[in-house]
Amino acid sequence: MAKQKQPIEVNGRRYNWPDRPLVVVCIDGSEPAYMEEAIKAGAMPWLAEVRQRGTYTLADCVVPSFTNPNNLSIVTGAPPAVHGICGNYFYDRDSGTEVMMNDPKYLRAETILAAFSKAGAKVAVVTAKDKLRRLLGKGLEGICFSAEKANETTMAENGIDNALGKIGRPLPSVYSAELSETVFAGGMWLLENQRPDLMYLSTTDYIQHKHAPGTPAANDFYRMMDGYFRRYETLGASVALTADHGMNGKTDASGAPKVIYLQGLLDRWLGKDKARVILPITDPYVVHHGALGSFAFAYLPKEADAAQVAGQIASEPGVAAVLEKAEAARQLELPEDRIGDLAILGDAHTARGSTREKHDLSGLDAPLRSHGGLSEQRVPFILSRAVSNLSGRRLRNFDIFAVALNGAAA
């Protein structure tokens, strides 16, 4: 364990050094009901204990409630307006191209992990998908690898050789619960063999996209996680849990996907391809959600009246809110130069799409469950140790490092 040193300042916030290993876990897609139902079913005995002796409450995630914006908010302790990652894609008007923001060059702020590593702390990161690994590892002097490519790790690139061999598990499918379990197994090996001062683990929401809270598959998944959390604490670590977003069913009464295809509407109102819809949920792994989420950006032609188009979209069923660019940047704390002219948020059970032809839903073998809007903003905020005086303040998921390291003084 690193000796007690002066607090580290990152993005205008100060963080104390940990007095024992700290494991922060982002449980992808963990709607709070998953934990509540698992506790009721007896699937999470460790968490049931923590609910009595530790800190067990809720926080708000970043909207759009997607994976990349929230993971980067958690590790920078700041909203997207500061770190710049507001989705998986943005539209570059100058080049007329859709740009994927997986490259670390798009990250505008230092991470807590990188700052501590540069100050001498031992830091480790294990993610489920490799799409996040390079972003989370920017500037990090330590170990950083993904379960997806744990068989390809090198000292030069990841700070660890042959991670998969050390973990002792087979390489998991990217569309599986085993991908997340490999993350936790990697965390266990690191605690036992490297004993990082800070460790960040980030899972995949494959299970949550397919299975509702309280179902046998969901409870089994949370039972698996609970066992690892207990083992981490037994090894002397503090454990802090939050999520990048919640999850809701996006279906009609028959169980069919309930979708508003925005590009089709805009083509009809403004002329074909005059406007462009960007779905920030889109990434290389769309089988389980078909690139359908509850948030979209619309880029309008210069001659369009943004307020009028916003009103037209807002009148459609299943729309919770439509914000013009400046208001979206202000309300949602987003970088104004990377968002559309309109931000469109769906209600709890309606997804946004582009056109019917652009969404391949053949991979959906269960009713559509997804995220992205305000309805998926509430997430767990849990620490294995008790922290008092948190009531009466709005907690954000990106407060998790500050509260875990500084307590109520965060």
Summary of the structure (lengths in Angstrom):
residues: 410
radius of gyration: 20.7
end to end distance: 21.9
largest distance: 63.7
contacts: 1492
relative contact order: 0.20
helix: 37%
strand: 20%
